[in-house]
Amino acid sequence: MNQKNLTVCKANKVIEAGYKLSLNEQRVVLACIGQVNSMEELLKTDEFELSAKDFAALYGVSEDRAYGELQEVAKNLYQRSLTIYNPDPKRPKIKKLETRWISSIGYMPEDGKITLCFAQKLLPYLSELKGSFTRYKLEHVGKMTCVYAIRLYELLMQWQNTGKREVELDWLKKQLQLDDSYERMDNFKARVIDPAINDINTNSNYNVSWTQRKTGRRVTHLTFEFSEKLPPVPEKPKKKTTVKAKPETAKTDSLEQFAEMRKRFGDTVADIMPLEIIEILKSQGRW
């Protein structure tokens, strides 16, 4: 499995869904979504394989412990769910849909692999995508270590054509399932926003900055501005230059010394040579 070939593609309804996954749970989900062909139909029986070796390579973790972590993650992930708001425009009365991420897990301990099937209700948000969806390379989040960085990165990538997104603080906490946590803005900033921004700036292909907006005395909105990093410019090989030696200013009136300087450096010595010496050398045929 080549990380550079894996592209994560999700309907925006899933990007903005309410859920909370651990870092490794997000990694497993993304590694499997990266294998989905988002333009084709996805069946509930379609399995996605992830080996400990690939997991270690994708995310830079120890291969010795990777399979044990995969087992633990898969077991917990089986219990995880997400809430999709206003899931179907054709059925406006349904205000939210709760579904699991996966419907089954297969373990292959001899091969150090697991297999996953996505839950049936999630399939339309991962395949045959034609409307509003977000796409990015898995490698751009593969090195992230902050549990909130991947979520924030996805939310920003929805607006990557504008380079700016403003969100309501309460809405963001709800989507991250932090409704009752970090009531003080300084705690939310220190524990969630700043670590996520630092992780994105260090390990992704984007640079992000943010500001807060108040309504009255309370912070109600966060504004993020972001731009893609410029590719590094390769250094041009330095050209070797030959510096011609310049004669030092004459400190003696020795005729032979001046003659030798004229022979070595040519007419360039005329500016530093007494005129009478030049005339003598000319009269001797040595100029």
Backbone torsions as a table, in degrees:
resi	resn	phi	psi	omega
1	MET	NA	122.6	-178.7
2	ASN	-101.3	117.5	-177.3
3	GLN	-57.3	-37.0	-176.8
4	LYS	-66.6	-19.1	-179.8
5	ASN	-94.1	-4.1	-176.3
6	LEU	-94.0	124.7	178.5
7	THR	-119.2	126.2	177.9
8	VAL	-87.3	128.3	179.8
9	CYS	-134.8	120.3	-178.4
10	LYS	-132.9	144.0	169.0
11	ALA	-63.0	145.9	-178.1
12	ASN	-62.2	-22.9	175.8
13	LYS	-62.0	-33.4	178.1
14	VAL	-80.3	-37.5	176.2
15	ILE	-56.1	-40.1	-176.7
16	GLU	-97.9	11.1	179.0
17	ALA	-70.1	160.1	176.2
18	GLY	-92.4	119.2	177.0
19	TYR	-164.7	165.7	177.6
20	LYS	-141.5	117.1	177.8
21	LEU	-123.7	150.6	172.8
22	SER	-70.4	170.0	180.0
23	LEU	-59.0	-48.5	-178.6
24	ASN	-69.4	-31.3	175.5
25	GLU	-65.5	-41.6	175.4
26	GLN	-61.4	-40.6	-178.3
27	ARG	-62.3	-42.7	179.4
28	VAL	-64.6	-46.1	-179.9
29	VAL	-59.2	-46.2	-176.4
30	LEU	-68.3	-37.3	178.7
31	ALA	-63.2	-34.2	178.8
32	CYS	-80.3	-40.3	176.4
33	ILE	-62.0	-34.1	178.6
34	GLY	-62.6	-18.8	179.0
35	GLN	-91.3	-7.4	-178.3
36	VAL	-79.2	135.4	170.4
37	ASN	-84.4	103.2	-171.6
38	SER	-68.7	-11.8	-178.9
39	MET	-94.9	-6.8	-178.0
40	GLU	-116.3	166.4	-179.7
41	GLU	-68.8	137.0	176.5
42	LEU	-109.8	127.5	-177.4
43	LEU	-99.3	155.1	180.0
44	LYS	-67.6	-16.4	179.1
45	THR	-92.5	-7.2	-179.6
46	ASP	-67.9	126.7	-179.5
47	GLU	-104.8	147.2	177.7
48	PHE	-125.0	126.2	-171.7
49	GLU	-99.1	140.3	176.7
50	LEU	-140.2	119.7	-180.0
51	SER	-95.7	159.0	176.9
52	ALA	-61.4	-37.2	179.8
53	LYS	-63.0	-44.9	179.7
54	ASP	-68.1	-40.2	179.1
55	PHE	-60.1	-43.3	179.2
56	ALA	-64.5	-42.3	-178.7
57	ALA	-69.6	-38.9	-177.6
58	LEU	-66.1	-37.7	-170.5
59	TYR	-119.1	6.5	174.5
60	GLY	67.4	37.0	178.1
61	VAL	-107.7	168.4	-178.0
62	SER	-67.6	127.7	179.4
63	GLU	-67.9	-29.1	-179.0
64	ASP	-62.8	-34.1	-177.2
65	ARG	-102.3	-3.9	-169.8
66	ALA	-63.1	-42.7	-176.6
67	TYR	-67.7	-39.9	176.6
68	GLY	-60.7	-40.7	177.7
69	GLU	-66.9	-38.9	178.0
70	LEU	-60.3	-43.9	179.1
71	GLN	-60.2	-46.7	-178.4
72	GLU	-65.0	-43.3	179.9
73	VAL	-63.0	-46.5	-178.0
74	ALA	-61.2	-39.8	179.7
75	LYS	-62.8	-42.7	178.9
76	ASN	-72.4	-37.4	-178.0
77	LEU	-63.3	-30.6	179.3
78	TYR	-59.9	-25.8	-178.7
79	GLN	-91.4	-9.8	-173.4
80	ARG	-81.1	146.8	178.3
81	SER	-133.9	169.9	174.5
82	LEU	-138.2	155.7	-179.8
83	THR	-114.4	118.6	179.8
84	ILE	-103.0	123.1	-175.6
85	TYR	-91.9	138.8	-177.4
86	ASN	46.2	61.0	-168.9
87	PRO	-69.7	-28.8	-172.4
88	ASP	-134.4	109.9	179.8
89	PRO	-61.7	-20.8	178.5
90	LYS	-79.8	-13.4	179.0
91	ARG	-130.5	72.4	-173.1
92	PRO	-63.6	-18.4	179.8
93	LYS	-71.3	-22.2	176.9
94	ILE	-81.5	107.4	-175.9
95	LYS	-84.9	-27.5	177.0
96	LYS	-154.7	153.0	180.0
97	LEU	-126.0	126.6	174.9
98	GLU	-106.0	128.5	-179.5
99	THR	-145.6	155.3	172.5
100	ARG	-74.9	162.1	173.1
101	TRP	-76.5	-45.4	-175.5
102	ILE	-127.7	154.7	-178.7
103	SER	-106.1	-21.2	-179.7
104	SER	-158.3	156.4	178.3
105	ILE	-132.9	135.6	173.3
106	GLY	-116.6	137.2	-178.1
107	TYR	-112.3	133.6	176.6
108	MET	-127.9	78.4	-173.9
109	PRO	-62.5	-34.1	-179.7
110	GLU	-66.0	-29.4	179.5
111	ASP	-98.8	-5.5	-178.2
112	GLY	64.7	43.1	-176.5
113	LYS	-134.6	159.0	168.0
114	ILE	-129.7	158.9	173.7
115	THR	-126.3	146.1	-179.8
116	LEU	-129.6	147.9	167.4
117	CYS	-119.5	134.4	179.0
118	PHE	-76.7	150.5	179.6
119	ALA	-63.9	145.6	-173.6
120	GLN	-59.4	-41.5	-177.7
121	LYS	-69.1	-17.2	-179.9
122	LEU	-86.8	-20.9	-172.1
123	LEU	-54.5	-43.9	-177.6
124	PRO	-63.3	-16.7	-177.7
125	TYR	-94.5	0.8	-179.9
126	LEU	-121.3	-16.8	-174.7
127	SER	-135.7	162.3	-177.6
128	GLU	50.4	43.3	-175.7
129	LEU	-79.8	123.7	-178.2
130	LYS	-129.7	-19.3	-177.1
131	GLY	-95.7	-124.7	-178.1
132	SER	-89.0	114.8	178.2
133	PHE	-147.5	165.5	-177.5
134	THR	-123.7	137.5	-176.6
135	ARG	-130.4	137.6	174.6
136	TYR	-157.2	160.8	179.5
137	LYS	-78.1	135.4	179.2
138	LEU	-59.5	-34.1	-178.4
139	GLU	-60.7	-22.3	-177.9
140	HIS	-76.7	-13.1	175.8
141	VAL	-120.4	-2.4	-172.5
142	GLY	-61.8	-28.6	-177.6
143	LYS	-94.6	-0.5	-177.9
144	MET	-70.4	143.8	-178.9
145	THR	-123.8	-6.7	178.0
146	CYS	-89.6	130.3	-174.9
147	VAL	-63.3	-26.1	-178.3
148	TYR	-94.3	-12.4	-174.8
149	ALA	-64.9	-43.2	-178.9
150	ILE	-63.6	-42.9	179.5
151	ARG	-61.7	-46.0	-179.1
152	LEU	-65.5	-40.9	178.3
153	TYR	-57.8	-44.8	179.7
154	GLU	-62.9	-42.7	179.6
155	LEU	-62.8	-35.2	177.8
156	LEU	-74.2	-36.5	-179.2
157	MET	-65.6	-20.0	172.9
158	GLN	-60.5	-28.9	-174.3
159	TRP	-116.0	28.3	-173.1
160	GLN	-64.6	-22.7	178.8
161	ASN	-74.7	-18.7	-178.9
162	THR	-102.1	-27.1	-179.2
163	GLY	74.3	14.2	-178.5
164	LYS	-153.9	138.7	175.0
165	ARG	-148.1	133.2	175.5
166	GLU	-112.1	132.5	179.5
167	VAL	-129.4	151.9	173.9
168	GLU	-74.2	136.7	-178.5
169	LEU	-59.5	-45.3	-178.7
170	ASP	-64.9	-37.6	178.4
171	TRP	-64.0	-43.5	-179.4
172	LEU	-62.8	-44.1	178.1
173	LYS	-61.7	-36.8	-180.0
174	LYS	-66.3	-43.8	-179.3
175	GLN	-66.7	-32.1	178.2
176	LEU	-86.9	1.2	-177.7
177	GLN	56.0	49.8	178.2
178	LEU	-121.3	29.8	-172.7
179	ASP	-52.9	-43.4	-174.5
180	ASP	-100.7	8.5	-177.3
181	SER	-109.3	155.8	174.3
182	TYR	51.7	54.6	179.6
183	GLU	-64.2	-33.1	176.8
184	ARG	-81.0	134.7	-175.9
185	MET	-62.9	-36.5	-178.9
186	ASP	-65.3	-33.6	176.6
187	ASN	-70.3	-41.8	179.1
188	PHE	-63.2	-41.0	178.6
189	LYS	-62.7	-46.4	-174.8
190	ALA	-73.6	-33.2	-173.6
191	ARG	-97.3	-23.6	-174.3
192	VAL	-119.4	-62.2	-170.5
193	ILE	-68.1	-54.8	-176.0
194	ASP	-60.9	-45.9	177.5
195	PRO	-61.1	-38.7	179.5
196	ALA	-65.9	-44.8	-179.7
197	ILE	-63.4	-44.3	179.6
198	ASN	-61.3	-40.7	179.6
199	ASP	-65.0	-43.9	178.8
200	ILE	-63.0	-46.1	-178.3
201	ASN	-64.7	-32.6	-177.4
202	THR	-82.9	-38.7	-166.1
203	ASN	-117.1	-1.4	-179.3
204	SER	-113.0	-172.7	179.0
205	ASN	-94.4	11.1	-178.6
206	TYR	-127.8	152.8	169.0
207	ASN	-109.1	135.8	-174.8
208	VAL	-130.2	140.6	169.6
209	SER	-131.2	163.0	-177.6
210	TRP	-148.7	156.2	174.7
211	THR	-136.9	166.0	178.7
212	GLN	-118.1	151.6	179.2
213	ARG	-125.0	137.0	-177.3
214	LYS	-104.8	148.5	167.1
215	THR	-116.5	107.1	-170.0
216	GLY	73.4	-126.0	-179.7
217	ARG	-101.3	-2.6	-174.2
218	ARG	-105.7	137.4	173.4
219	VAL	-71.0	122.7	-176.7
220	THR	-119.2	-21.6	-176.0
221	HIS	-137.0	149.2	172.8
222	LEU	-119.3	134.1	179.2
223	THR	-115.1	124.9	-179.4
224	PHE	-111.8	132.8	172.8
225	GLU	-118.8	136.6	-172.1
226	PHE	-150.1	151.1	179.0
227	SER	-148.1	149.7	-179.0
228	GLU	-73.0	139.8	179.4
229	LYS	-68.6	143.1	176.3
230	LEU	-74.3	141.0	177.2
231	PRO	-64.0	145.1	179.6
232	PRO	-62.1	137.0	179.0
233	VAL	-86.3	120.9	-179.5
234	PRO	-63.6	139.1	178.9
235	GLU	-72.5	134.9	176.7
236	LYS	-78.0	139.2	178.4
237	PRO	-61.1	134.4	-179.0
238	LYS	-71.9	133.1	178.4
239	LYS	-78.7	137.7	176.3
240	LYS	-79.0	125.5	-179.5
241	THR	-113.5	138.2	177.8
242	THR	-97.7	115.1	-179.0
243	VAL	-91.3	120.9	178.3
244	LYS	-72.5	136.9	178.9
245	ALA	-67.9	135.8	177.7
246	LYS	-102.9	136.7	-179.1
247	PRO	-68.7	141.3	176.2
248	GLU	-73.4	153.7	177.7
249	THR	-56.7	133.6	-176.5
250	ALA	-65.0	135.4	179.1
251	LYS	-115.6	6.1	-178.9
252	THR	-143.3	154.3	179.2
253	ASP	-100.3	20.9	179.2
254	SER	-62.4	118.7	-177.4
255	LEU	-59.8	-41.0	-178.3
256	GLU	-67.5	-34.3	179.3
257	GLN	-66.9	-42.4	177.8
258	PHE	-65.3	-37.1	178.9
259	ALA	-62.8	-42.2	178.9
260	GLU	-64.6	-38.4	177.6
261	MET	-63.1	-42.2	179.1
262	ARG	-62.7	-39.8	-179.7
263	LYS	-65.2	-39.5	-176.3
264	ARG	-78.3	-41.5	-169.0
265	PHE	-112.6	-3.7	176.5
266	GLY	70.0	-152.2	-173.6
267	ASP	-68.0	-11.3	-178.1
268	THR	-64.9	-15.7	-178.6
269	VAL	-87.0	-3.4	-175.8
270	ALA	-61.3	-33.2	-176.5
271	ASP	-70.6	-20.1	-176.0
272	ILE	-112.7	5.2	-175.0
273	MET	-108.2	134.0	177.7
274	PRO	-55.6	142.1	-177.9
275	LEU	-60.9	-36.2	-178.4
276	GLU	-66.2	-34.0	177.0
277	ILE	-67.1	-40.8	179.0
278	ILE	-60.6	-43.3	-179.1
279	GLU	-64.1	-39.8	178.4
280	ILE	-63.5	-44.9	-179.7
281	LEU	-64.3	-36.5	177.0
282	LYS	-64.6	-41.9	-179.3
283	SER	-66.3	-23.8	178.9
284	GLN	-92.0	0.0	-178.9
285	GLY	74.1	17.9	-179.0
286	ARG	-105.3	14.7	177.3
287	TRP	-113.7	NA	NA
